[in-house]
Amino acid sequence: MKKSIQQLSFLSALILAIFILQGCSEESSVTEPITEIKTESPFELYLTDCPFEAEEVNVEIIGVVLEDRDGEKETLTTDSGIFNLLNFTDGIDVLLAYGNISLDNLKNIYIELGTQNTIVVDGETFPLQLVEDNIVKINVNVDRLDQVEFLVDFFACTSIIENANGFFLKPVIKFIGERDNDVELVEDFIEGFEKCYELAFPISLINKDDEVLTANSRNALIEILIDNEIKDAVFPINLLDANGDPVQVNSLADARIIQDCELREEEEEEEIDELMDLLNKLEECYDIVFPISLLDENNNAIEANNVNELILIFESNTIENVEFPIQLIDTDGSTININQALDLALLDLDC
């Protein structure tokens, strides 16, 4: 790292000034301006990660180097060691490297990885062998380093390859930008899908230049994510669930719901609980006329002949709608036709 004039001793500064003045007097009578020495500014790099289906993903990080557009490099002070990436998910990050730098812009970040990389699955520890070089180059596009804190995201889901020979690490690390920005990345959604589903290719993504980039395999998808700044995806995105059944994602709103298996299960449980409450209240005040037909995500009709079948259908299927009308019998024997969901909300359930 360059030293500033203030850090030089008085004698060194005096000798430097004499040489500059002599050079000017020999070449020209006009005094040339002294090249301005860049002032240093603090820089901090934080690390975060997306969740992965394992107990631990331990990666050894040795060093961090910054590079500007002129090819000038500066080494940061790195908190070297082994990081369990799964400790830094859901908005949690960790200070990875820091220092005072004299760079005005940033083109690349280089992260050096060690060999002490492991993954823990079902209580058993496996080596996580690097597939390629241990220096990970991260493309960065920062014109002016006006901020101090920046963030990189280590995509464990995309970086880990499992085959018959074990687990391997092909690091995918993206520069997110300023640490305090609440950025929602398409890459996060793609990774979230892989926790619960199998990606069905081709998948097309849109980069910052509005170019459509199509991946026909997982390796091609990883290359696109590494080399581009992705701003959107081409929908629908097709997935396969654990049973091999197709699941279609039609928007980022769908992706927010579907990317987290546990969240989805919780939402389904809440829906079933709400249905149970509604059915209990209906049965206290009315007799439900069966059969009732429900529509799943493929618009297939599923018929329920009693309350128990109705609950089982909700537990075993993704229900998108109900076939109306539904008939209820009031305590006085009169028939009530429910023609839409709003009619249910307007019923008197305080009988």
C-alpha positions in Angstrom: 0.0 0.0 0.0 1.3 3.5 -0.9 2.6 5.7 1.9 1.4 9.3 2.0 3.8 12.3 2.3 2.6 12.8 5.9 4.0 9.4 6.8 7.5 10.1 5.4 10.1 11.5 7.7 11.0 15.1 7.4 14.4 14.2 5.9 12.9 11.9 3.3 10.4 14.6 2.3 13.2 17.2 2.0 15.3 14.9 -0.2 12.3 14.1 -2.4 11.5 17.8 -2.9 15.1 18.6 -3.9 15.1 15.9 -6.6 11.8 17.2 -7.9 13.0 20.8 -8.1 16.3 19.7 -9.7 14.5 17.7 -12.4 12.2 20.7 -13.2 15.1 23.2 -13.4 17.1 21.0 -15.8 14.3 20.2 -18.2 12.2 23.4 -18.2 12.1 26.8 -16.6 8.4 26.3 -15.9 7.6 24.4 -12.7 5.6 21.2 -13.4 2.9 20.2 -10.9 3.8 17.6 -8.4 1.7 14.4 -8.9 -0.9 14.3 -6.2 -0.6 11.3 -3.9 -4.0 9.6 -3.3 -5.4 9.9 0.2 -6.4 6.7 1.9 -10.0 5.8 2.8 -11.4 3.0 4.9 -12.8 -0.1 3.2 -14.7 -3.0 4.8 -15.8 -6.2 3.1 -18.6 -8.3 4.6 -19.6 -11.9 3.8 -23.1 -13.4 3.7 -24.6 -16.6 2.2 -27.8 -18.3 1.2 -29.2 -21.3 3.1 -28.2 -24.8 2.1 -29.5 -28.2 3.1 -26.6 -29.3 5.3 -25.6 -28.8 9.0 -22.4 -27.0 8.1 -20.6 -25.7 5.1 -17.1 -24.8 6.2 -14.9 -22.8 3.9 -11.3 -21.6 4.6 -10.6 -18.0 3.5 -7.0 -16.9 3.5 -6.9 -13.4 2.0 -8.6 -10.7 0.0 -7.1 -8.4 -2.7 -8.8 -5.4 -4.4 -8.0 -4.3 -8.0 -8.9 -1.1 -9.7 -9.4 -0.4 -13.4 -5.7 0.6 -13.8 -4.7 -2.8 -12.5 -3.4 -1.5 -9.2 -3.9 -4.0 -6.4 -4.2 -3.6 -2.6 -4.3 -6.3 0.0 -6.8 -6.0 2.8 -6.3 -7.2 6.3 -8.3 -10.5 6.3 -9.8 -12.3 9.3 -8.4 -15.5 7.9 -9.9 -18.8 9.1 -12.6 -21.3 8.5 -16.1 -19.8 8.1 -19.3 -21.9 8.4 -21.3 -20.2 5.6 -24.6 -21.3 7.1 -24.0 -19.0 10.1 -24.4 -16.0 7.7 -27.8 -16.3 6.2 -31.1 -14.4 6.3 -29.5 -11.0 6.6 -26.6 -12.0 8.9 -23.1 -11.2 7.7 -19.6 -11.1 9.0 -16.7 -8.7 8.6 -14.3 -10.6 6.3 -11.6 -8.1 5.4 -10.7 -4.4 6.0 -8.1 -1.8 5.5 -7.3 1.8 4.4 -7.0 1.9 0.6 -6.0 4.6 -1.9 -8.1 3.1 -4.8 -10.7 5.5 -6.4 -12.7 2.7 -8.1 -13.0 -1.0 -8.0 -12.9 -3.5 -10.8 -12.2 -6.9 -9.2 -12.0 -8.6 -5.8 -9.9 -11.7 -5.4 -10.6 -14.0 -2.5 -8.0 -16.7 -1.8 -9.4 -20.0 -0.4 -7.6 -22.6 1.6 -7.9 -26.4 1.5 -9.5 -27.0 4.9 -13.1 -27.0 3.4 -15.7 -29.5 4.7 -19.4 -30.1 4.7 -21.5 -31.8 7.4 -24.5 -33.8 6.2 -26.6 -35.9 8.6 -24.0 -35.6 11.3 -21.1 -36.9 9.1 -18.3 -34.6 7.9 -17.1 -34.9 4.3 -14.2 -33.1 2.6 -15.2 -30.3 0.2 -12.6 -30.4 -2.5 -12.0 -27.3 -4.7 -12.8 -28.0 -8.4 -10.7 -25.2 -9.8 -8.1 -22.6 -8.8 -8.2 -21.5 -5.1 -8.3 -17.8 -6.2 -11.9 -16.6 -6.8 -12.2 -13.6 -9.0 -15.3 -11.4 -8.4 -16.3 -8.9 -11.0 -17.1 -5.5 -9.5 -18.4 -2.3 -11.0 -17.9 0.6 -8.6 -17.0 4.0 -10.0 -16.3 5.8 -6.8 -15.7 4.3 -3.4 -17.8 6.8 -1.5 -19.0 4.1 1.0 -17.1 2.1 3.5 -19.0 -1.1 3.9 -19.5 -3.5 1.0 -21.0 -7.0 0.8 -20.2 -10.2 -1.1 -22.6 -13.2 -1.2 -21.2 -16.8 -1.2 -23.8 -18.9 -3.0 -23.3 -22.2 -1.2 -26.2 -23.8 -2.9 -24.8 -23.2 -6.4 -21.2 -23.7 -5.3 -21.5 -27.2 -4.0 -21.5 -30.1 -6.4 -22.5 -33.6 -5.1 -21.8 -36.8 -7.1 -20.8 -40.4 -6.6 -17.3 -39.3 -5.7 -18.3 -37.0 -2.9 -18.8 -33.2 -2.4 -16.9 -30.6 -4.4 -16.6 -26.8 -4.2 -16.8 -24.6 -7.3 -17.2 -21.2 -5.6 -19.8 -18.8 -6.9 -19.3 -15.5 -5.1 -21.2 -12.3 -6.2 -20.5 -8.7 -5.3 -23.7 -7.3 -3.9 -22.7 -3.6 -3.4 -23.2 -1.4 -0.4 -23.8 -3.4 2.8 -26.8 -1.4 3.9 -28.8 -1.8 0.7 -31.7 -4.2 0.9 -31.1 -6.0 -2.4 -33.4 -8.7 -3.6 -31.4 -10.9 -6.1 -32.8 -13.2 -8.7 -29.8 -15.4 -7.9 -31.2 -15.8 -4.4 -34.5 -17.1 -5.8 -32.8 -19.5 -8.1 -30.8 -20.9 -5.2 -33.9 -21.0 -3.0 -35.6 -23.3 -5.6 -32.7 -25.8 -5.4 -33.4 -26.4 -1.7 -36.7 -27.9 -2.4 -37.0 -28.6 -6.1 -35.1 -29.7 -9.2 -34.6 -27.0 -11.9 -36.1 -27.9 -15.2 -34.1 -26.4 -18.1 -33.9 -24.3 -20.1 -34.0 -21.3 -17.8 -33.6 -17.8 -19.2 -32.3 -14.8 -17.3 -32.1 -11.1 -18.2 -28.9 -9.2 -17.5 -28.4 -5.4 -16.7 -28.1 -4.7 -20.5 -31.5 -6.4 -21.1 -29.9 -9.3 -22.9 -31.7 -12.7 -22.5 -29.2 -15.4 -21.5 -30.5 -19.0 -21.7 -29.0 -21.9 -19.7 -29.6 -25.4 -20.9 -27.8 -27.0 -17.9 -26.9 -26.4 -14.3 -23.2 -25.7 -15.3 -24.4 -23.2 -17.9 -26.6 -21.5 -15.3 -23.7 -21.2 -12.9 -21.5 -19.6 -15.6 -24.3 -17.0 -16.4 -24.6 -16.2 -12.7 -20.9 -15.7 -12.3 -20.3 -13.6 -15.4 -23.4 -11.3 -15.4 -25.3 -8.9 -13.3 -28.8 -10.4 -13.4 -31.8 -8.1 -13.0 -34.7 -10.4 -13.9 -35.8 -13.8 -15.1 -37.9 -15.0 -18.0 -41.1 -16.5 -16.6 -42.5 -19.1 -16.2 -39.7 -21.1 -14.6 -40.4 -24.8 -14.4 -39.4 -26.9 -11.4 -39.9 -30.5 -10.3 -40.8 -31.3 -6.7 -39.6 -34.2 -4.6 -42.2 -36.5 -6.2 -41.2 -35.5 -9.7 -44.4 -33.4 -10.2 -44.1 -30.2 -12.2 -44.3 -26.8 -10.4 -44.5 -23.6 -12.3 -43.2 -20.2 -11.1 -44.9 -17.4 -13.0 -43.5 -14.3 -11.2 -41.1 -13.1 -8.6 -44.0 -13.0 -6.2 -44.5 -16.7 -6.7 -40.7 -17.2 -6.2 -40.8 -15.4 -2.8 -43.4 -17.9 -1.6 -42.0 -21.1 -3.2 -38.3 -20.7 -2.6 -38.4 -21.6 1.1 -39.7 -25.2 1.8 -40.2 -24.5 5.5 -42.1 -21.3 4.8 -44.3 -23.0 2.3 -45.1 -25.8 4.8 -45.9 -23.3 7.5 -48.2 -21.4 5.1 -50.0 -24.7 4.2 -50.4 -25.6 7.8 -51.9 -22.1 8.5 -54.3 -22.5 5.6 -55.4 -25.9 6.9 -55.9 -24.5 10.4 -57.9 -21.6 9.0 -60.0 -24.1 7.0 -60.6 -26.1 10.2 -61.7 -23.1 12.1 -64.1 -22.1 9.3 -65.5 -25.6 9.0 -66.1 -25.8 12.7 -67.9 -22.5 12.8 -70.0 -23.5 9.7 -71.0 -26.8 11.2 -72.2 -25.1 14.4 -74.6 -22.9 12.4 -75.3 -24.7 9.2 -75.4 -28.1 7.5 -72.9 -28.3 4.6 -74.3 -29.9 1.5 -71.9 -32.3 -0.1 -70.3 -33.1 -2.5 -68.0 -30.0 -2.9 -65.5 -29.7 -5.8 -62.1 -28.1 -5.3 -59.7 -27.1 -8.1 -56.0 -27.9 -7.9 -53.1 -26.0 -9.5 -53.7 -27.8 -12.8 -57.4 -26.9 -12.7 -58.4 -30.5 -12.0 -61.6 -30.9 -10.0 -61.3 -33.0 -6.8 -64.6 -34.0 -5.1 -65.1 -34.1 -1.3 -68.1 -36.1 0.0 -67.7 -35.1 3.7 -65.7 -32.9 6.0 -63.0 -35.4 6.5 -62.4 -35.8 2.8 -62.4 -32.0 2.4 -59.6 -31.7 5.0 -57.6 -34.5 3.4 -57.8 -32.9 0.0 -56.4 -29.6 1.4 -53.6 -31.5 3.2 -52.6 -33.5 0.1 -53.0 -31.0 -2.7 -52.4 -27.4 -3.7 -55.9 -26.0 -3.9 -56.3 -22.9 -6.1 -60.1 -22.5 -6.1 -63.5 -23.9 -5.2 -66.3 -24.7 -7.6 -69.3 -22.5 -6.7 -72.1 -22.5 -5.7 -71.8 -24.2 -2.4 -75.0 -24.9 -0.5 -75.7 -24.6 3.2 -78.8 -25.5 5.1 -79.8 -23.0 7.8 -81.3 -24.0 11.2 -84.8 -23.1 9.9 -84.3 -25.5 6.9 -83.8 -22.8 4.3 -81.0 -23.2 1.7 -78.3 -20.7 1.4 -76.3 -20.5 -1.9 -72.6 -19.4 -1.6 -71.6 -18.1 -5.0 -68.2 -16.7 -4.2 -65.6 -16.6 -1.4 -66.9 -13.2 -0.3 -70.3 -14.7 0.6 -68.6 -17.0 3.1 -67.0 -13.9 4.8 -70.5 -12.3 5.1 -72.1 -15.3 6.8 -73.3 -14.9 10.4 -71.0 -17.4 12.3 -72.0 -16.2 15.8 -75.1 -18.4 16.1 
